[in-house]
Amino acid sequence: MNGSLGAGHSAIYPGSFDPLTRGHLDVIERAAVIFDRVTVAVVVNPQKRESLFTLDEREVMIRRSVEHLANVEVDHFRGLLADFVRHREATVIVKGLRVVSDFENEMSTALMNRSLSGVDTVFLPSDPRWSFVSSSLVKEVYNLGADVTEYVPPAVLAVMLAKRPAHRPNER
Ligand code: PNS
C-alpha cells in the first residue's frame, strides 16, 4: 500500500471515446494518480449512435495518448459494463462529469452498475477548461471543417487528420 486515496484499487474508465478528447485524457491522468491501475474500456457498438472511428482506431488513439502513464491500459468490452467489471475483478468504475446535468443519468447508471456488479462508481469533475468539450461536438465541428487541435490529444489529432487529409470546408 502506498497510502494514496485509491491505493489497492483497480479502476475501469468506460466510454465510447469516439474520439478520446482532452477532457477524457485529463480524467484518465487524474484517475491514474488516485488508483493503482486504470483500464480505459472502449465499448464495442454503443447502441446510441454510429461511430466515426472503428474500434481499432479508437483503441490505437487512446493507447498512443496514454503512453506516458505506466499504470494505464486500454481494453474493450461488449455487452454489460457490469460483466466486464466483474471479469476484470475491478474494484471501482470511474466516470467524468462535465456539467451538472450529466449527474442525473450517471446517478441511475451508477446505481444499476452497483446493483449488477457490486462495484461503486467514483465521479471526477471535468477540468473547467474541458467542460464544453464532448466527443460528439468535436466530431460535429471536425466534420464541418474546424480545427480541433485544441480539443483532442496530439495522437488523436494525427489520426483525425489522416482520415480527412484534404478537407476544404468552403470548397464547392
Ligand atoms: O462515452 P459514453 O458514450 O458516454 O459511454 C457510455 C458507456 C459506454 C459508459 C455506457 O454506454 C455503458 O456502460 N455501456 C455498456 C452497456 C451497459 O452496461 N448498460 C447498462 C448501464 S447501467
Residues whose N, C-alpha, C, O or C-beta is under 5 A from the ligand:
A	BS01	PNS	P14 G15 S16 F17 V43 G79 L80 L81 A82 T109 M112 N113
